[in-house]
Amino acid sequence: MGQIDILAEGYDAPAAIAYAAAHPDRVGRLVLDGPQVPGGPDPFGVQALAASRRGLRRLCSHRACRRTGAAPDRDLAVLAARARAGRLAGPLVGTDGVARRVRFGAADLFGFISQPAGDSLGGVTIPGLLRSARTGDPAPLIRALNRSRSPDWEPFLGLDLPRAAFALLGCDTLKVPWAAGSGLAQRTLALRRALAATPKAAFAPFGATLVSSRASARLCLGWPAGPVAVPDAAGVRSPALVIAGTDDAHAPFGASSRLAARLPAGSLLPIVGGRRAPVGSGDACALAAAAAFLRRGGTRRHCPSVGGTPAPPPPRSLAAVRPVAGLPGRRGRTVVATLLAVIDALPSIVSAPDPFSGAPVAALRSGRYLVSQRRWRFDRVEYVPGVVVDGAVFTGEDTPDPRFRVTGPAAAQGSIRIGDQAISGVLSGRRFRLTQEAIGQAIAPWVASEFAPVDPGGSKLADPPGGQRRRLGGTRHQFAALLAAARQAAGAAP
C-alpha cells in the first residue's frame, strides 16, 4: 500500500494527527484546515463574539461603509439595547405572502452576530442590515434573524449543531476552566469563577448574563470526567501544513499556531480575517495553497487578507434605487428593482427549510415564491417597497427566458424579459432594451460581494442539502452574462 495524503477539517484533525503519528510510513502529507484540538475555544463564546465584531469593523475600514453610513459597533450597541427593552421588532413575511409584525430578543441578535458565516446572507451584508434596522427599516434584519434561528439547532460558538452533536464533538476541544477528573460541583464552581474573572467588556454589548446563559461550557458540565486525549503532534513525521483563519472563533488562531509549532515538519499559513476552515469555506488562496502543498510543491507563506465588499441593504424605496444608464427616471429604477427581486430569490429559496417540497417560500416585504423542480414562480413578490413582481423562472436546459409582470404603486408598470444578451420589455407603455453591461453597472453593489448570493451555479453558496445544487444549476445560463457584467463593473473576479 502506497502513502496517502490527508486533508482534515475542524474536528477531524485529532484523528488525522493520531493516524499520521501511528503510521508514519503510510502518510505522505498532511493538511489541517481550521483544526479543532483540545484547549481551543473559550467556554463562554466571547471569542466568537469578538471575532465577529472584529470582522465587521474590518469590513468597514478605510471608509468602505461610507455610502450606507454603517458603523457596526455603534449600530449593534443601539440594536442590542432595543432588543433588551423588547423593541427589536418589524415585519416578517409568512409563507402566505403576508407580512406580520414580530419581535426578536437580545439572545436572537447575539446568536446571529456570533455566527454570521452560518447566516445565508453572508457576513458582508451585516453592516448594512444593522444600519438599516437602526435607521427605520428593520425588515431585512428581521428576516436574517428569523433565518438564523431554529428550534432544533442552536449556534454554540457560532456552529450550527444540535446540542447532542456539539457535546460529542466539542466538549473535548473546549477550553474548560476545570481540571480533568473533577466532579460536577467542582466544575460548576470553576465555571462561576471563570465568569467572574472575565472582563465585562468582553460581553459587550449584550452583557455577561445573556452571553454566559448561552455558554457552551454549560452543556459540557456533565461530560465524562476522564482525561482528554491530546493528539501526539510531536510524533508526526510527515510534512504538515496548518491553514487557519485569524478570526476563527471555532478553532482559535493561537491554538492553530501552537499546533503548527509542535509538528516537527509543520508550517502555518495564516488567513488574515479568515474565519472557519478556510479551505472548506472556499477561500481561493487557501485552496490553492493546499493543492500546491499536496502536489509536493512549495509552501505558500502568505495569503491576502480576507475582506469583501460591504453589501448595501435592500433599498427602502424606489427613489433609493439608482436607475440604469440609458433608461433614466422611474423606468430605469423599476428595471433595477425588478432584477433585485429576482436576485433575492436564490438566497430566499435556499434558506427555506425544505425549498423544493412545493411549500411556499416567503419573500422580503410581501409575496412568495412557489418552487418546484421545473420552475420558480413569483407570486406578488415585493423586494423594493411599491414594486410588485409576478412571473416565473424555468429550470433546466432550453427553457423560455424569464418574463415578469411589474405592478405596484411606485413602479413604472409593464413587463420585463431577461435574455442571454439583453434585458428588454415595456414599461409605462414604452419599449426598452438594455445591454447586460448597463444592467451590470446598476446592480453591481448587490451582487459583487463576497457572498455573491445570485450565482445560480452555487459556487459561493453553502452546500445545499439533498441535490439542491443540481436543481439550481439549471438556471445558470439565464443569468451568467448578467452576473459577469455586474462583477466586472465592480472590479470583482468572475
C-alpha positions as CSV (number, residue, x, y, z in Angstrom):
1,M,0.0,0.0,0.0
2,G,1.4,3.4,-1.0
3,Q,1.3,6.5,1.0
4,I,-1.8,8.7,1.3
5,D,-2.2,12.4,1.7
6,I,-4.7,13.6,4.3
7,L,-6.8,16.8,4.3
8,A,-8.6,17.1,7.6
9,E,-11.0,19.9,8.6
10,G,-12.1,21.0,12.0
11,Y,-13.0,18.1,14.3
12,D,-11.4,15.6,12.0
13,A,-7.9,17.0,12.8
14,P,-7.2,15.0,16.0
15,A,-7.9,11.7,14.3
16,A,-5.7,12.7,11.3
17,I,-2.9,13.6,13.6
18,A,-3.2,10.4,15.6
19,Y,-3.2,8.3,12.4
20,A,-0.2,10.2,11.0
21,A,1.7,9.7,14.3
22,A,0.9,6.0,14.5
23,H,1.5,5.2,10.8
24,P,4.3,7.5,9.5
25,D,5.1,5.1,6.7
26,R,1.5,5.4,5.3
27,V,1.1,9.2,5.3
28,G,2.7,11.4,2.7
29,R,1.5,14.9,3.5
30,L,-1.0,16.3,6.0
31,V,-3.2,19.4,5.6
32,L,-5.1,20.6,8.7
33,D,-7.8,23.1,7.8
34,G,-9.0,25.1,10.8
35,P,-8.1,22.2,13.2
36,Q,-10.2,21.7,16.3
37,V,-7.8,20.5,19.0
38,P,-8.1,20.4,22.9
39,G,-7.6,23.8,24.5
40,G,-9.5,25.6,21.7
41,P,-12.5,27.9,22.1
42,D,-13.2,29.8,25.3
43,P,-16.1,28.4,27.5
44,F,-18.4,31.5,27.1
45,G,-18.2,32.2,23.4
46,V,-16.7,35.6,23.9
47,Q,-14.1,34.7,21.3
48,A,-16.8,34.2,18.7
49,L,-18.4,37.5,19.6
50,A,-15.1,39.3,19.4
51,A,-14.2,37.7,16.1
52,S,-17.5,38.7,14.6
53,R,-17.2,42.3,15.8
54,R,-13.6,42.5,14.6
55,G,-14.6,41.2,11.2
56,L,-17.4,43.7,10.9
57,R,-15.0,46.5,11.8
58,R,-12.5,45.3,9.2
59,L,-15.3,45.3,6.5
60,C,-16.0,48.9,7.3
61,S,-12.4,50.0,7.5
62,H,-10.9,52.6,5.0
63,R,-14.4,54.2,4.8
64,A,-15.8,51.1,3.0
65,C,-19.2,51.7,4.6
66,R,-19.4,55.4,4.0
67,R,-22.3,55.1,1.4
68,T,-24.6,53.5,3.9
69,G,-23.3,55.3,6.9
70,A,-22.9,51.9,8.7
71,A,-20.9,51.9,12.0
72,P,-21.2,48.3,13.2
73,D,-20.1,48.8,16.8
74,R,-22.5,51.7,17.4
75,D,-25.3,50.2,15.4
76,L,-25.0,46.9,17.2
77,A,-25.0,48.6,20.6
78,V,-28.2,50.5,19.8
79,L,-30.0,47.4,18.5
80,A,-28.9,45.3,21.4
81,A,-30.3,47.9,23.8
82,R,-33.6,47.9,21.8
83,A,-33.7,44.1,22.0
84,R,-33.2,44.1,25.7
85,A,-36.0,46.5,26.0
86,G,-38.3,44.4,23.8
87,R,-38.3,46.9,21.0
88,L,-36.4,45.0,18.3
89,A,-39.5,44.3,16.1
90,G,-40.5,44.6,12.5
91,P,-42.4,42.9,9.6
92,L,-41.8,39.3,8.7
93,V,-43.5,37.7,5.7
94,G,-45.1,34.3,6.1
95,T,-45.5,31.6,3.6
96,D,-48.9,33.1,2.7
97,G,-47.0,36.2,1.4
98,V,-48.4,38.5,4.1
99,A,-46.1,40.5,6.4
100,R,-46.8,40.4,10.2
101,R,-45.1,42.2,13.0
102,V,-42.8,40.0,15.0
103,R,-40.3,40.7,17.9
104,F,-36.8,39.3,18.5
105,G,-34.8,39.3,21.7
106,A,-31.2,40.1,22.6
107,A,-30.4,36.3,22.5
108,D,-31.5,36.1,18.9
109,L,-29.3,39.1,17.9
110,F,-26.4,37.6,19.8
111,G,-26.7,34.3,18.1
112,F,-26.9,35.9,14.7
113,I,-23.9,38.2,15.3
114,S,-21.8,35.4,16.7
115,Q,-22.3,33.2,13.7
116,P,-22.6,35.4,10.6
117,A,-20.9,32.8,8.4
118,G,-23.8,30.5,9.1
119,D,-26.3,33.0,8.0
120,S,-27.4,32.6,4.4
121,L,-27.0,36.3,3.7
122,G,-23.3,36.2,4.4
123,G,-21.1,38.4,6.7
124,V,-20.7,41.2,4.1
125,T,-24.3,42.1,4.4
126,I,-24.4,42.5,8.2
127,P,-23.2,46.2,8.5
128,G,-25.9,47.3,6.1
129,L,-28.6,45.2,7.8
130,L,-27.7,46.7,11.2
131,R,-27.7,50.2,9.9
132,S,-30.9,49.8,8.1
133,A,-32.7,48.5,11.2
134,R,-31.3,51.2,13.3
135,T,-32.5,53.9,10.9
136,G,-36.0,52.7,10.4
137,D,-36.1,49.8,8.0
138,P,-35.9,46.6,10.2
139,A,-37.4,44.2,7.7
140,P,-34.1,42.9,6.2
141,L,-32.6,42.3,9.6
142,I,-35.8,40.7,10.9
143,R,-35.7,38.3,8.0
144,A,-32.0,37.5,8.7
145,L,-32.7,36.9,12.4
146,N,-35.5,34.6,11.5
147,R,-33.3,32.6,9.1
148,S,-30.6,32.2,11.7
149,R,-33.0,30.9,14.4
150,S,-34.2,27.4,14.6
151,P,-35.9,25.4,17.4
152,D,-33.7,22.3,16.9
153,W,-30.4,23.9,16.1
154,E,-28.5,26.2,18.3
155,P,-25.3,28.2,17.5
156,F,-22.8,27.0,20.0
157,L,-19.6,29.0,19.3
158,G,-21.1,30.0,16.0
159,L,-21.6,26.4,14.9
160,D,-25.0,25.3,13.7
161,L,-25.1,21.9,15.6
162,P,-27.7,20.1,17.6
163,R,-26.9,20.1,21.3
164,A,-26.0,16.4,21.3
165,A,-23.7,16.7,18.3
166,F,-21.9,19.6,19.9
167,A,-21.4,17.7,23.1
168,L,-20.0,14.7,21.2
169,L,-17.7,16.8,19.1
170,G,-17.0,20.0,21.1
171,C,-16.6,19.2,24.8
172,D,-13.2,17.5,24.3
173,T,-11.8,20.6,22.5
174,L,-13.4,23.3,24.6
175,K,-11.0,25.3,26.8
176,V,-12.8,24.5,30.0
177,P,-11.9,26.1,33.4
178,W,-12.0,22.9,35.4
179,A,-9.4,20.2,35.9
180,A,-9.7,16.8,34.4
181,G,-11.5,14.3,36.7
182,S,-13.3,17.0,38.7
183,G,-16.9,16.4,39.7
184,L,-20.0,18.4,38.8
185,A,-19.9,20.6,41.9
186,Q,-16.2,21.5,41.3
187,R,-16.9,22.2,37.6
188,T,-19.8,24.4,38.4
189,L,-17.8,26.4,40.9
190,A,-14.8,26.7,38.4
191,L,-17.2,28.0,35.7
192,R,-18.6,30.6,38.0
193,R,-15.1,31.8,39.0
194,A,-14.1,31.9,35.3
195,L,-17.1,34.0,34.5
196,A,-16.4,36.4,37.3
197,A,-12.8,36.8,36.2
198,T,-13.7,37.6,32.6
199,P,-13.7,41.4,31.9
200,K,-17.2,42.8,31.4
201,A,-16.1,44.5,28.2
202,A,-15.7,41.0,26.6
203,F,-19.5,40.6,26.7
204,A,-20.4,43.9,25.2
205,P,-22.9,44.9,24.0
206,F,-25.0,42.0,25.3
207,G,-23.9,41.7,28.9
208,A,-22.4,38.8,30.9
209,T,-25.8,37.4,31.9
210,L,-27.0,36.8,28.4
211,V,-23.8,35.6,26.9
212,S,-23.0,33.2,29.8
213,S,-26.5,31.8,29.7
214,R,-25.7,30.5,26.2
215,A,-22.2,29.3,27.2
216,S,-21.1,26.1,25.5
217,A,-19.3,25.0,28.7
218,R,-22.7,24.6,30.5
219,L,-23.5,21.8,28.1
220,C,-20.2,20.1,29.0
221,L,-20.6,20.3,32.8
222,G,-21.8,16.7,32.8
223,W,-19.4,15.4,30.2
224,P,-17.4,12.3,31.3
225,A,-14.7,13.3,33.7
226,G,-11.9,11.3,32.2
227,P,-8.8,13.0,30.8
228,V,-9.0,14.4,27.3
229,A,-6.8,12.6,24.8
230,V,-4.4,15.1,23.2
231,P,-3.1,14.1,19.8
232,D,0.6,13.4,19.6
233,A,1.6,16.2,17.2
234,A,5.3,15.8,18.0
235,G,5.1,12.2,16.7
236,V,4.0,13.3,13.2
237,R,7.0,12.9,10.8
238,S,5.1,13.8,7.6
239,P,5.3,17.3,6.2
240,A,2.2,19.1,7.5
241,L,0.5,22.4,6.7
242,V,-1.9,24.1,9.1
243,I,-4.2,26.6,7.5
244,A,-6.0,28.8,10.0
245,G,-8.1,32.0,9.9
246,T,-7.1,34.7,12.3
247,D,-10.8,35.4,13.1
248,D,-11.8,31.8,13.5
249,A,-13.6,31.5,16.8
250,H,-14.2,27.8,16.5
251,A,-10.6,26.9,16.1
252,P,-8.7,29.9,17.7
253,F,-5.7,31.1,15.7
254,G,-3.5,30.8,18.7
255,A,-4.2,27.2,19.2
256,S,-3.6,26.5,15.5
257,S,-0.3,28.4,15.7
258,R,0.8,26.3,18.7
259,L,-0.2,23.1,16.9
260,A,1.9,24.0,13.9
261,A,4.9,24.7,16.1
262,R,4.6,21.2,17.7
263,L,4.6,19.4,14.4
264,P,8.2,18.6,13.6
265,A,7.8,19.3,9.8
266,G,4.9,21.7,10.3
267,S,4.2,25.1,8.8
268,L,1.4,27.6,9.3
269,L,-0.5,29.6,6.7
270,P,-2.5,32.4,8.4
271,I,-5.6,33.7,6.6
272,V,-5.9,37.2,7.9
273,G,-9.5,37.9,8.6
274,G,-10.4,34.3,7.7
275,R,-13.0,32.5,9.8
276,R,-13.9,28.9,10.0
277,A,-12.0,26.3,7.9
278,P,-10.6,28.4,5.1
279,V,-10.2,25.5,2.7
280,G,-13.6,24.1,3.4
281,S,-15.1,27.6,3.2
282,G,-13.8,28.1,-0.3
283,D,-11.1,30.7,0.2
284,A,-9.3,30.8,-3.1
285,C,-5.8,31.3,-1.7
286,A,-6.2,28.6,0.9
287,L,-7.4,26.2,-1.7
288,A,-4.5,26.9,-4.0
289,A,-2.0,26.6,-1.1
290,A,-3.4,23.2,0.0
291,A,-3.4,21.9,-3.6
292,A,0.2,23.1,-4.2
293,F,1.3,21.6,-0.9
294,L,-0.3,18.2,-1.6
295,R,1.3,18.2,-5.1
296,R,4.7,18.3,-3.3
297,G,5.1,22.0,-4.3
298,G,6.3,24.8,-2.2
299,T,4.5,26.0,0.9
300,R,2.9,29.4,0.5
301,R,3.8,31.8,3.3
302,H,1.2,34.5,2.8
303,C,-2.4,35.0,1.6
304,P,-4.1,38.3,1.1
305,S,-6.4,39.5,3.8
306,V,-10.0,38.3,3.6
307,G,-12.2,41.2,3.2
308,G,-15.1,41.5,0.8
309,T,-17.2,44.5,-0.2
310,P,-19.8,45.5,2.3
311,A,-23.1,45.0,0.6
312,P,-25.8,47.7,0.8
313,P,-29.1,46.8,2.5
314,P,-32.2,46.3,0.3
315,P,-33.5,49.7,-0.8
316,R,-36.3,51.1,1.3
317,S,-37.9,52.9,-1.5
318,L,-37.8,53.1,-5.3
319,A,-36.2,56.6,-5.0
320,A,-33.2,54.9,-3.3
321,V,-32.5,52.7,-6.4
322,R,-30.0,54.1,-8.9
323,P,-31.5,54.0,-12.4
324,V,-29.8,52.0,-15.1
325,A,-27.7,54.0,-17.6
326,G,-29.7,54.6,-20.8
327,L,-33.1,54.4,-19.1
328,P,-33.4,57.3,-16.6
329,G,-36.1,58.0,-14.1
330,R,-38.7,55.7,-12.8
331,R,-38.5,53.2,-15.7
332,G,-34.8,52.7,-15.1
333,R,-35.3,52.3,-11.4
334,T,-38.1,49.8,-11.9
335,V,-35.9,47.6,-14.0
336,V,-33.2,47.5,-11.3
337,A,-35.8,47.0,-8.6
338,T,-37.3,44.0,-10.5
339,L,-33.9,42.4,-11.1
340,L,-33.1,42.8,-7.4
341,A,-36.2,40.9,-6.6
342,V,-35.1,38.2,-9.0
343,I,-31.6,38.1,-7.5
344,D,-33.1,37.8,-4.0
345,A,-34.9,34.7,-4.9
346,L,-31.9,32.3,-4.7
347,P,-30.9,33.0,-1.1
348,S,-34.5,33.2,-0.1
349,I,-35.2,29.8,-1.6
350,V,-32.0,28.1,-0.4
351,S,-32.7,29.4,3.2
352,A,-36.0,27.7,3.4
353,P,-36.2,24.5,5.5
354,D,-37.3,22.4,2.5
355,P,-37.4,24.7,-0.5
356,F,-38.2,22.1,-3.2
357,S,-41.0,20.4,-1.3
358,G,-43.5,22.6,-3.1
359,A,-44.2,24.6,0.1
360,P,-44.3,28.4,-0.5
361,V,-41.2,30.4,0.4
362,A,-41.6,33.9,1.8
363,A,-40.2,37.0,0.0
364,L,-38.7,40.0,1.8
365,R,-41.5,42.6,2.1
366,S,-44.5,40.7,0.7
367,G,-45.3,37.9,-1.6
368,R,-43.8,34.5,-2.0
369,Y,-42.0,32.0,-4.3
370,L,-43.7,28.8,-5.3
371,V,-40.8,26.4,-6.1
372,S,-40.8,23.1,-7.9
373,Q,-38.0,21.2,-9.7
374,R,-39.1,22.8,-13.0
375,R,-39.7,26.4,-12.1
376,W,-39.7,29.2,-9.5
377,R,-42.9,31.1,-9.7
378,F,-43.0,34.7,-8.3
379,D,-46.3,35.4,-6.6
380,R,-46.6,39.2,-6.0
381,V,-43.0,39.4,-4.8
382,E,-42.1,42.8,-3.3
383,Y,-38.4,43.4,-2.6
384,V,-38.3,47.2,-3.1
385,P,-41.4,48.8,-1.5
386,G,-44.1,49.6,-4.0
387,V,-42.7,47.4,-6.8
388,V,-44.5,44.1,-7.2
389,V,-43.1,41.3,-9.4
390,D,-45.0,38.3,-10.8
391,G,-43.6,35.8,-13.2
392,A,-41.5,32.6,-13.5
393,V,-38.0,31.3,-13.9
394,F,-37.8,27.9,-15.5
395,T,-35.0,25.4,-14.7
396,G,-33.3,23.0,-17.0
397,E,-31.9,23.5,-20.5
398,D,-33.6,25.0,-23.5
399,T,-36.2,26.8,-21.3
400,P,-38.0,30.0,-22.1
401,D,-36.4,33.3,-21.0
402,P,-37.7,34.5,-17.6
403,R,-40.5,37.0,-18.0
404,F,-42.0,39.2,-15.3
405,R,-45.0,41.5,-14.9
406,V,-44.4,44.6,-12.8
407,T,-47.1,46.4,-10.9
408,G,-47.3,48.3,-7.7
409,P,-47.9,52.0,-6.7
410,A,-44.3,53.0,-7.0
411,A,-43.4,51.1,-10.2
412,A,-43.4,52.0,-13.9
413,Q,-45.8,49.2,-14.7
414,G,-45.3,46.8,-17.5
415,S,-43.3,43.7,-18.4
416,I,-39.6,42.7,-18.4
417,R,-37.8,39.8,-20.1
418,I,-34.3,38.6,-19.1
419,G,-32.5,37.3,-22.2
420,D,-29.0,35.9,-22.6
421,Q,-27.7,39.0,-24.2
422,A,-30.1,41.8,-23.1
423,I,-32.9,42.9,-20.9
424,S,-36.0,44.1,-22.7
425,G,-39.6,44.9,-22.2
426,V,-42.3,47.5,-22.0
427,L,-42.7,49.9,-19.0
428,S,-45.2,52.8,-18.8
429,G,-46.3,51.9,-22.4
430,R,-42.8,52.4,-23.9
431,R,-40.4,49.7,-25.1
432,F,-36.8,49.5,-23.9
433,R,-33.8,47.3,-24.5
434,L,-30.7,47.3,-22.3
435,T,-27.4,45.5,-22.5
436,Q,-26.1,43.2,-19.9
437,E,-23.2,45.6,-19.3
438,A,-25.5,48.5,-18.5
439,I,-27.6,46.4,-16.1
440,G,-24.4,45.0,-14.5
441,Q,-23.3,48.6,-13.6
442,A,-26.6,49.2,-11.8
443,I,-26.9,46.0,-9.8
444,A,-23.1,45.6,-9.1
445,P,-23.3,46.8,-5.4
446,W,-25.7,44.0,-4.6
447,V,-24.0,41.1,-6.4
448,A,-20.3,41.8,-6.4
449,S,-19.8,40.9,-2.7
450,E,-18.0,38.0,-1.0
451,F,-21.3,36.1,-0.8
452,A,-22.4,36.6,-4.4
453,P,-25.9,35.3,-3.5
454,V,-27.2,35.4,-7.0
455,D,-24.8,32.9,-8.5
456,P,-27.1,30.2,-9.8
457,G,-24.2,27.8,-10.2
458,G,-23.9,27.8,-6.4
459,S,-20.1,28.2,-6.3
460,K,-20.3,30.7,-3.4
461,L,-23.3,29.1,-1.6
462,A,-23.1,27.0,1.5
463,D,-23.7,23.4,0.2
464,P,-27.5,23.0,-0.2
465,P,-28.7,19.6,1.1
466,G,-30.1,16.7,-1.0
467,G,-29.3,17.6,-4.6
468,Q,-30.5,21.2,-4.4
469,R,-27.2,22.3,-6.1
470,R,-28.1,20.2,-9.1
471,R,-31.6,21.6,-9.3
472,L,-30.4,25.1,-9.0
473,G,-27.7,24.6,-11.6
474,G,-30.1,24.5,-14.5
475,T,-30.7,28.3,-14.3
476,R,-27.0,29.1,-14.8
477,H,-27.3,30.0,-18.5
478,Q,-30.1,32.5,-17.9
479,F,-28.1,34.8,-15.5
480,A,-24.4,34.1,-16.2
481,A,-23.9,37.0,-18.6
482,L,-25.8,39.4,-16.2
483,L,-23.7,38.3,-13.2
484,A,-20.4,38.5,-15.1
485,A,-21.3,42.1,-16.2
486,A,-22.1,43.1,-12.6
487,R,-18.9,41.6,-11.2
488,Q,-16.8,43.2,-14.0
489,A,-18.4,46.6,-13.2
490,A,-17.5,46.3,-9.6
491,G,-14.0,45.1,-10.3
492,A,-14.7,41.6,-8.9
493,A,-13.2,38.4,-10.2
494,P,-15.7,36.5,-12.3
